Amino acid sequence: MQLRIYNIFYGIAALVLLSFSIQAVPWSQLTAEQLAQQLEQKFAEGKYSKKGADTCLMCHKKSDTVMALFDGVHGQENNAKSPMAGLQCEACHGPLGKHNKGGKEPMIAFGKDSQLDAGSKNSVCLGCHNDPKQMAWHSSSHNLDEVACVDCHQIHTAKDPVMDKMSVNDTCTSCHAEVKAAMNKRSSHLLKWDHMSCIDCHNPHGSMGESALNQITVNDTCYSCHAEKRGPFLWEHAPVTDNCASCHNPHGSVNESLLNSRAPQLCQQCHMDDGHASRVVPQDGQDAFGGGKSCLNCHSQIHGSNHPAGSKLQR
């Protein structure tokens, strides 16, 4: 009997020590699954602080990064749409619970060291930012690639760089390196001088069109600036009506006019058996097929022609 009592005692002691050891693990070192489980429990309990941000600032006011929140829109108490006008810090970081009692209880963290997955972090942002601009987010390439909102956006700042047209390109090209390389080629749009921005053509939150374009198709996107190429024309060039990207690289090219390749090679990808288009270009290039603009020496109206005699796009 006495031996049984000792066994029970040591069993209870072991459970207590195990429980203490789990709680003693810093929450920054918890696995994603353990962290999500504890946060779900905290939300179920819903123990929010009665003093809101004042409780948080008792420990975090010495951090310049934390205090920078009050320089931006998310820290405005007089703005009804701002988190600071409601649950304040806990609107994004979750219920305080006993976090201020030694910091053992986890909070929702958004930094690079956060163990939370992108979907969990994004769900916090989408709780407020659920207007039509984000309606295609769930099917967007960024969401499917598990990109978090905070990977692009900065919240604790006076002005989010990605919301500034003068700096948004730097944010996009920090991931899209191949686009940055194309932007710096000899023929490009005005992206590298910040006279254009990526969001002039693309919606990073997703769209109903291809490649997250603001318009439904590639051509509609191009026509929003290049209206003179829209037509309709009496004589239309099939690749133009199909897809501008058949001939052009919108991000940049080593060839003139953003062309994917130089004429006649570009033209000969389609026109090979019409008599003269497949003719070998002399090395000196001193003829109508290789000199100057090559095919475009004669076929200058390559996007389409309204001239009655322009069936060959020559006038």
Residue pairs with C-beta under 8 A, 6 or more apart in sequence:
23 104
24 104
27 35
27 38
27 103
27 104
27 105
27 106
27 107
28 109
28 113
28 115
30 38
30 106
30 115
31 115
32 115
32 116
32 117
35 106
35 115
35 116
36 116
36 117
36 120
38 105
38 106
39 94
39 106
39 108
39 116
42 94
42 95
42 97
42 105
42 106
43 94
43 95
45 95
45 97
46 95
47 95
47 96
47 97
47 98
48 87
48 90
48 95
48 96
49 55
49 56
49 90
49 96
49 100
52 87
52 88
52 89
52 90
53 84
53 88
53 89
55 96
55 100
56 88
56 89
56 90
56 96
56 100
57 66
58 100
59 100
59 103
60 66
61 67
65 156
66 156
68 156
68 157
68 158
69 75
69 84
69 155
69 156
70 84
71 157
71 158
72 155
72 156
72 157
72 158
72 159
72 160
73 79
73 82
74 82
74 83
74 84
74 92
74 155
74 156
75 82
75 84
76 82
76 84
76 85
77 84
77 85
78 85
79 85
81 128
83 89
83 91
83 92
83 128
84 91
90 96
92 108
92 110
92 124
92 155
93 107
93 108
93 109
94 107
94 108
96 107
97 105
98 104
98 105
99 105
99 106
99 107
108 116
108 120
108 121
108 124
109 115
109 116
110 116
110 121
110 124
110 148
110 150
110 155
111 150
114 121
117 146
118 146
118 147
118 148
118 151
119 146
121 148
121 149
121 150
122 143
122 148
122 149
125 149
125 150
125 153
126 134
126 137
133 203
133 205
134 205
134 206
135 206
136 203
136 205
136 206
136 207
136 208
137 143
137 205
137 206
138 206
139 206
140 204
140 205
140 206
140 207
140 212
141 206
141 212
142 204
142 205
142 206
142 212
143 206
152 162
152 171
152 204
153 160
153 162
153 163
154 160
154 161
154 162
161 167
161 168
161 170
161 171
162 168
162 171
165 194
165 197
165 199
166 194
168 197
168 198
168 199
169 183
169 191
169 194
169 197
169 198
172 179
172 198
172 204
173 179
173 180
173 183
173 198
179 198
179 251
181 252
182 188
182 249
182 251
182 252
182 253
183 189
183 191
183 192
183 251
183 252
184 192
184 252
185 252
185 253
185 254
186 253
186 254
187 252
187 253
187 254
187 255
187 256
187 257
187 258
187 259
188 251
188 252
188 253
188 258
189 196
189 250
189 251
189 252
189 258
190 196
191 197
191 198
191 251
191 252
198 204
199 214
200 214
201 213
201 214
201 221
201 250
202 211
202 212
202 213
202 214
203 212
203 213
203 214
204 212
206 212
207 213
207 214
208 216
209 215
209 216
209 217
209 220
209 221
210 217
210 218
211 218
213 220
213 221
214 221
214 224
215 221
215 224
217 243
218 243
218 244
218 245
219 241
219 243
219 244
222 229
222 244
222 250
223 229
223 230
229 240
229 244
229 303
229 304
231 240
231 241
231 303
231 304
232 304
233 303
233 304
233 305
233 306
234 304
234 305
234 306
234 307
234 308
234 310
235 304
235 305
235 306
235 307
235 310
235 311
235 313
236 304
237 302
237 303
237 304
237 313
239 246
239 247
239 270
240 247
240 302
240 303
240 304
244 250
247 259
247 260
247 266
248 257
248 258
248 259
248 260
249 258
249 259
249 260
250 258
252 258
253 259
253 260
255 261
255 262
256 262
259 266
260 266
261 269
262 294
263 293
263 294
263 295
263 296
264 277
264 281
264 289
264 290
264 294
264 295
267 277
267 294
267 295
268 277
268 278
271 277
271 278
272 278
276 289
277 295
279 289
281 287
281 289
281 290
281 294
282 290
284 290
285 291
288 297
288 298
289 295
291 297
293 300
296 302
298 312
298 314
299 312
299 313
299 314
300 313
300 314
300 315
301 307
301 310
301 313
301 314
301 315
302 313
304 313
305 311
305 313
305 314
305 315
307 315
309 315
